[in-house]
Amino acid sequence: MPMQAIIPPGTGVPIAPFSPGTMADGVVYVSGTLPFDAANKVVHPGDAAAQTRHVLETIKRVITAAGGSMADITFNMIFLTDWANYAALNSVYAEYFPGDKPARYCIQCGLVKPEALVEIASIAHVGKPAAG
């Protein structure tokens, strides 16, 4: 099963060798997504809710570019730098997943840039891509 890189329009150059997403056999794997702008600068320093929204909007762009929607996400891996930001993360997260919730886990850890407070990676089942 061949893999296809998913790179939405306007995506900046990643800070490491990876694609924002990949799709294989109708499954989209979204790389760990940080609150970065196109120049890899952290947006909304100190605001976990705004960073979570930015991350989820970035994930949404990847899933949409693959032909899916946020409702297709089946699993999220969440990384927080501080449990004090857990409520802010969950408040925004609930807006993006109003119906049946994807499975997920959440751990506290350090992230690649100290100003980043949240990182999320996702898996979505969007079906087989159209032949072309």
Secondary structure, 3 states (H helix, E strand, C coil): CCCEEECCCCCCCCCCCCCCEEEECCEEEEEEECCECCCCCECCCCCHHHHHHHHHHHHHHHHHHCCCCHHHEEEEEEEECCHHHHHHHHHHHHHHCCCCCCEEEEEECCCCCCCCCEEEEEEEECCCCCCC
